[in-house]
Amino acid sequence: MGRSLGRQFRWFWAASAVSTFGTWLAFDAFALIAILALDAGPAEVSVLAATGLAVGAVVAVPLGPWVEFRRKRPVMIAMDLIRFAALMSVPAAYLLGWLNFAQLLIVAVVVGAADIAFTAASGACLKALVRSEDLLVAYGRFEATTWTATALGPPLGTAALGLVGPVTSVAVNAVSFLLSAAGIRAIGGREPRPARRATPSRPGARDLLEGWRYILAGPALRPLFFNSVLVSGLIMAAVPLLAVLMLGDLGFAPWQYGLAFGVPCVGGLVGSRLARPLLARFGQHKVMRTAGTLRACWPLGLAFIHPGPTGLLLVIAVELGLITCMGVFNPVFATYRLQQLPSDRIVRTLSAWSITSKATTAAMTAGWGLLAGLTSPRTAIAIAGLLLLATSLLLPRHDRTPQLEDADQTRTLA
């Protein structure tokens, strides 16, 4: 983890770190604003979470192919500036007394689409800056940064919400994207322009289909694709319901809600540190399968949350177990995925992956909001936990794909 990856990577890492801290400082900010400032219920909170993801994913469909054949850093800077402008509109409208539910939906859509384009471009940018054998080190640093931000951000953000106002963390998050754009600009050096298409055409869904086809045609990526999409969807679908349950029915304070998700992120730091030695000892496939199975075992415990300190400790314990397993799984999985992708398909494939994940999460979030309305938030959380237990069946039992030193060799598998 102490290996130097060069000045350009340090700027890239710094840009990622500042925006990650801003994002986690604003953890569930829109849901909290909707609940505390706009008196929204479980269905509205779930609709807010789902709509931003779903429409953002649809808007992002042409962005993946469009980004593929452009320099990645200017695209990333543009997406940062778009997110800055969209998020800053929320505190501005709040101060003027104009903030409403519709504006939160629109901003969520814009930010969701920009997130997908930025994430896809950043994967290609990282592969250009870091050697293949250093990808696990790089992803380990990103993972450690993410969990550090997740540990500190929610408690600080929810404390600021109670002390300063409900839109403070959104404003700070917006500024973090402005700083991220400056960090990416500071990477320097000349970024080569990607090769143009042999036959120019407007980018769209047809180009993006190549990403889905590449994922589904390969025995290495296909099972991990279905597993990661369903796990993310089921975990995220329960988050708005848990917010309603804790802040509404069970009477927890906002700072307690933030603490319940901040403290367990120490497990993410531990997991990200363990990933490399575990990989060296047990191998990539076994680590992914074991950590991927274990992470699905924890969320069911959230159905048994109750008021008081012991209920808060239960949430912390469940999240600690879940996040530790994710801290091990995520960098190994992300490295493996990027190693399987040829350089000229990274953006389209990651865009297809991200769009599918966000659309699935949106559908599940909306469905679980409806389920919670028909039953209760606790029942819906329990059902999500039970279904998560079955997702381990989608993890590949055997590693049938040879490890490639250079991902460009995978063109022969397409």
C-alpha positions in Angstrom: 0.0 0.0 0.0 3.0 2.3 0.4 4.2 1.9 -3.2 4.5 5.2 -5.2 2.3 5.3 -8.3 3.6 8.7 -9.5 2.6 12.3 -9.4 -0.3 12.1 -11.9 -1.9 9.3 -9.9 -1.5 11.4 -6.7 -3.5 14.2 -8.3 -6.1 11.8 -9.6 -6.4 10.2 -6.1 -6.6 13.6 -4.4 -9.4 14.7 -6.8 -11.3 11.5 -6.1 -10.7 11.8 -2.3 -12.1 15.3 -2.0 -15.3 14.5 -4.0 -15.7 11.3 -2.1 -15.6 13.1 1.2 -18.1 15.6 0.0 -20.4 12.9 -1.2 -20.4 11.1 2.1 -20.7 14.3 4.1 -24.0 14.6 2.2 -25.0 11.0 2.9 -28.7 10.6 2.3 -29.0 14.4 2.2 -31.9 14.5 -0.2 -33.8 11.9 1.8 -33.2 13.8 5.0 -34.2 17.1 3.4 -37.4 15.4 2.1 -38.2 13.9 5.5 -37.3 16.8 7.7 -38.0 19.9 5.5 -40.7 18.7 3.1 -42.5 16.1 5.4 -42.1 13.3 2.9 -43.2 9.7 3.7 -41.7 6.3 2.9 -43.2 6.2 -0.7 -42.0 9.7 -1.6 -38.5 9.1 -0.2 -38.2 5.9 -2.2 -39.5 7.6 -5.3 -36.9 10.3 -4.9 -34.1 7.8 -4.6 -35.5 5.7 -7.5 -36.3 8.5 -10.0 -32.8 10.0 -9.8 -31.2 6.6 -10.5 -33.7 5.5 -13.2 -33.9 8.7 -15.3 -30.1 9.4 -14.8 -29.4 5.9 -16.2 -31.6 6.5 -19.3 -30.0 9.9 -19.9 -26.6 8.3 -19.6 -27.2 5.7 -22.3 -25.7 7.8 -25.1 -22.9 9.2 -22.9 -20.9 6.0 -22.6 -20.2 5.6 -26.4 -19.8 9.4 -26.6 -17.1 9.4 -23.9 -15.3 6.4 -25.3 -13.8 8.3 -28.2 -13.0 11.5 -26.4 -10.2 12.5 -24.0 -11.3 11.4 -20.5 -10.1 14.2 -18.3 -12.0 17.0 -20.0 -15.2 14.9 -19.7 -14.5 14.2 -16.0 -14.0 18.0 -15.4 -17.2 18.8 -17.3 -19.2 16.2 -15.2 -17.8 17.7 -12.0 -18.8 21.2 -13.0 -22.3 20.0 -13.9 -22.7 18.3 -10.5 -21.5 21.5 -8.8 -24.0 23.7 -10.5 -26.9 21.2 -10.0 -26.2 20.7 -6.3 -25.7 24.4 -5.6 -29.2 25.1 -6.9 -30.6 23.3 -3.8 -29.2 25.5 -1.1 -30.0 28.6 -3.3 -33.6 27.6 -3.6 -33.9 26.7 0.1 -32.6 30.1 1.1 -35.1 31.8 -1.2 -37.9 29.7 0.0 -38.5 28.0 -3.4 -37.2 24.5 -2.7 -39.7 21.7 -3.5 -39.9 18.0 -4.1 -39.8 18.4 -7.9 -36.5 20.3 -7.8 -34.9 17.5 -5.7 -36.0 15.0 -8.3 -34.5 17.1 -11.2 -31.2 17.6 -9.4 -31.1 13.9 -8.5 -31.5 13.0 -12.3 -28.8 15.4 -13.4 -26.3 14.3 -10.8 -27.1 10.6 -11.5 -26.4 10.9 -15.2 -23.2 12.9 -14.5 -22.1 10.2 -12.0 -22.4 7.5 -14.6 -20.4 9.4 -17.3 -17.7 10.4 -14.7 -17.3 6.8 -13.4 -16.9 5.3 -16.8 -14.4 8.0 -17.9 -12.4 7.6 -14.6 -12.0 3.9 -15.1 -10.3 4.5 -18.5 -8.3 7.3 -17.0 -7.0 5.2 -14.2 -5.9 2.4 -16.5 -3.9 4.9 -18.6 -2.2 6.3 -15.5 -1.4 3.0 -13.6 0.3 -0.2 -14.8 -1.7 -3.3 -14.7 0.3 -4.9 -11.9 -0.4 -1.8 -9.7 -4.2 -1.7 -10.2 -4.9 -3.6 -6.9 -2.7 -1.1 -5.0 -4.5 1.8 -6.7 -8.0 0.4 -6.0 -6.9 -0.4 -2.4 -6.2 3.2 -1.9 -9.5 4.3 -3.4 -11.3 1.8 -1.2 -9.5 3.0 2.0 -10.3 6.6 1.1 -13.9 5.7 0.5 -14.3 4.0 3.8 -12.5 6.8 5.7 -14.9 9.3 4.1 -17.8 7.1 4.9 -16.7 6.8 8.5 -16.3 10.6 8.9 -18.8 12.0 6.5 -22.3 10.8 7.8 -21.7 11.8 11.4 -20.3 15.2 10.5 -23.0 15.8 7.8 -25.9 14.9 10.1 -24.4 17.0 12.9 -24.2 19.9 10.5 -27.8 19.3 9.5 -29.0 19.7 13.1 -26.8 22.7 13.9 -26.7 24.7 10.7 -29.6 23.5 8.5 -30.7 20.7 6.2 -28.9 21.9 3.0 -25.4 22.7 4.4 -24.0 19.3 3.5 -25.3 19.6 -0.1 -23.5 22.9 -0.5 -20.2 21.4 0.8 -20.7 18.4 -1.6 -21.1 20.8 -4.5 -17.9 22.6 -3.6 -16.1 19.2 -3.4 -16.9 18.6 -7.1 -15.4 22.0 -8.0 -12.2 21.0 -6.1 -12.2 17.6 -7.8 -12.3 19.4 -11.2 -9.3 21.4 -10.2 -7.4 18.3 -9.1 -8.1 16.5 -12.4 -6.9 19.6 -14.3 -3.7 19.5 -12.2 -2.8 15.9 -13.4 -1.0 17.5 -16.3 0.7 15.8 -19.2 -0.7 15.2 -22.6 -3.6 12.8 -22.8 -3.7 11.1 -26.2 -6.9 11.4 -28.2 -8.6 8.0 -28.6 -8.8 6.5 -32.1 -11.9 7.5 -34.1 -14.4 5.1 -35.5 -13.8 3.7 -38.9 -17.3 4.8 -39.9 -18.4 7.9 -38.0 -21.9 7.7 -36.5 -23.8 9.3 -33.6 -23.2 7.5 -30.3 -26.2 5.8 -28.8 -27.7 2.6 -27.5 -26.4 0.5 -30.4 -22.8 1.3 -29.3 -23.6 0.7 -25.7 -25.0 -2.7 -26.6 -21.4 -3.7 -27.3 -20.7 -3.2 -23.6 -23.6 -5.5 -22.5 -22.7 -8.0 -25.2 -19.1 -8.2 -24.0 -20.2 -8.7 -20.3 -22.8 -11.3 -21.1 -20.6 -13.3 -23.6 -17.8 -13.9 -21.1 -17.9 -16.6 -18.5 -15.6 -14.5 -16.2 -17.7 -11.3 -16.0 -21.3 -12.5 -16.5 -21.8 -14.1 -13.1 -20.1 -11.2 -11.3 -22.3 -8.8 -13.2 -25.5 -10.3 -12.1 -24.3 -10.7 -8.5 -23.0 -7.2 -8.1 -26.1 -5.6 -9.7 -28.5 -7.5 -7.5 -26.5 -7.1 -4.3 -26.2 -3.3 -4.8 -29.9 -3.1 -5.7 -31.1 -5.0 -2.6 -28.8 -3.1 -0.2 -29.6 0.3 -1.6 -33.4 -0.4 -1.8 -33.5 -0.8 2.0 -31.6 2.4 2.8 -34.5 4.9 2.4 -36.7 2.6 4.4 -34.1 2.3 7.2 -33.9 6.1 7.3 -37.7 6.3 7.7 -37.7 3.5 10.3 -34.9 5.0 12.4 -35.8 8.7 12.1 -39.5 8.3 12.2 -40.9 5.2 13.8 -38.1 4.5 16.2 -37.3 8.1 17.1 -33.5 8.2 16.5 -31.9 11.6 16.2 -30.2 12.5 12.9 -26.8 12.4 14.5 -27.5 8.9 15.8 -28.5 7.9 12.2 -25.2 9.3 10.9 -23.2 7.6 13.7 -24.8 4.2 12.9 -23.4 4.4 9.4 -20.1 6.2 10.1 -18.5 4.1 12.9 -18.8 0.8 11.0 -16.8 2.2 8.1 -13.7 1.4 10.1 -14.4 -2.1 8.8 -14.0 -0.9 5.3 -10.5 0.4 6.1 -9.6 -3.0 7.7 -11.0 -4.9 4.7 -9.2 -2.8 2.1 -5.9 -3.4 4.0 -6.6 -7.1 4.1 -7.5 -7.5 0.5 -3.9 -7.6 -0.8 -2.5 -10.2 1.6 -5.6 -12.3 1.3 -5.2 -12.2 -2.5 -1.6 -13.2 -2.3 -2.4 -16.2 0.0 -5.7 -17.5 -1.4 -6.0 -16.2 -4.9 -8.3 -13.8 -6.7 -11.3 -16.2 -7.3 -11.4 -17.6 -3.7 -11.2 -14.1 -2.1 -14.0 -12.8 -4.3 -16.3 -15.8 -3.7 -15.7 -15.9 0.0 -16.0 -12.1 0.7 -18.9 -11.9 -1.8 -20.8 -14.6 0.0 -20.2 -13.2 3.5 -21.3 -9.7 2.6 -24.8 -11.0 1.8 -25.3 -12.5 5.2 -25.4 -9.3 7.3 -28.3 -7.1 6.1 -31.1 -9.3 7.4 -30.1 -8.3 10.9 -31.4 -4.7 10.2 -35.0 -6.1 10.3 -34.5 -6.6 14.1 -33.6 -3.0 15.0 -35.4 -1.6 18.0 -35.4 1.8 19.9 -32.6 2.8 22.3 -28.9 2.2 22.6 -29.0 -1.5 22.0 -30.9 -0.9 18.8 -28.3 1.5 17.7 -25.5 -1.0 18.6 -27.3 -3.6 16.5 -27.2 -1.4 13.4 -23.6 -0.6 14.0 -22.7 -4.3 14.4 -24.6 -5.3 11.2 -23.1 -2.5 9.2 -19.6 -3.3 10.5 -19.8 -6.9 9.3 -21.2 -5.9 5.9 -18.7 -3.1 5.3 -15.7 -5.2 6.3 -16.6 -7.9 3.8 -17.2 -5.2 1.1 -13.8 -3.6 1.9 -12.2 -6.9 1.0 -14.4 -7.7 -2.0 -14.6 -4.3 -3.8 -10.9 -3.7 -4.7 -10.3 -7.3 -5.7 -13.4 -7.3 -7.9 -12.7 -3.9 -9.4 -9.2 -4.9 -10.3 -10.3 -8.2 -11.8 -13.0 -6.5 -13.9 -10.7 -3.8 -15.3 -8.1 -6.5 -16.1 -10.6 -8.3 -18.3 -11.5 -5.2 -20.4 -9.6 -4.2 -23.6 -8.6 -0.5 -23.6 -11.0 0.4 -26.4 -14.1 -1.0 -24.6 -13.6 0.2 -21.0 -15.9 3.2 -21.1 -18.7 1.4 -23.0 -18.6 -1.7 -20.8 -18.3 0.2 -17.5 -21.2 2.5 -18.7 -23.4 -0.5 -19.5 -22.5 -2.0 -16.1 -23.2 1.3 -14.2 -26.5 1.9 -16.1 -27.7 -1.6 -15.4 -26.8 -1.2 -11.7 -28.5 2.1 -11.3 -31.6 1.1 -13.2 -31.9 -2.1 -11.2 -31.4 -0.2 -7.9 -34.0 2.4 -9.0 -36.6 -0.3 -9.8 -35.9 -2.1 -6.6 -36.0 1.1 -4.5 -39.4 2.0 -6.0 -40.7 -1.5 -5.5 -39.5 -1.7 -1.9 -41.1 1.7 -1.3 -44.4 0.3 -2.5 -43.9 -2.9 -0.5 -43.2 -0.8 2.6 -46.4 1.2 2.0 -48.4 -2.0 1.8 -46.7 -3.7 4.8 -44.1 -1.8 6.8 -40.5 -0.6 6.4 -39.4 -3.3 8.7 -41.0 -6.1 6.7 -39.6 -4.7 3.4 -36.1 -4.6 4.9 -36.5 -8.2 6.1 -37.5 -9.4 2.6 -34.5 -7.6 1.1 -32.2 -9.3 3.6 -33.7 -12.8 2.8 -33.2 -12.3 -0.9 -29.6 -11.1 -0.4 -28.8 -14.5 1.1 -29.6 -16.1 -2.3 -27.3 -13.8 -4.3 -24.2 -15.9 -3.3 -25.5 -18.6 -5.6 -24.7 -16.3 -8.6 -21.0 -16.1 -7.7 -18.8 -18.3 -10.0 -17.8 -21.6 -8.3 -14.7 -22.0 -10.5 -12.4 -19.6 -12.2 -12.6 -20.6 -15.8 -10.9 -17.6 -17.2 -7.1 -17.4 -17.5 -5.5 -14.3 -15.9 -4.3 -11.9 -18.6 -1.3 -9.6 -18.0 -2.6 -7.2 -20.6 -6.3 -6.7 -20.8 -6.0 -5.8 -24.5 -5.5 -9.5 -25.1 -9.1 -10.1 -24.3 -10.0 -8.8 -27.7 -9.6 -12.3 -28.9 -12.5 -13.4 -26.7 -14.9 -10.8 -28.0 
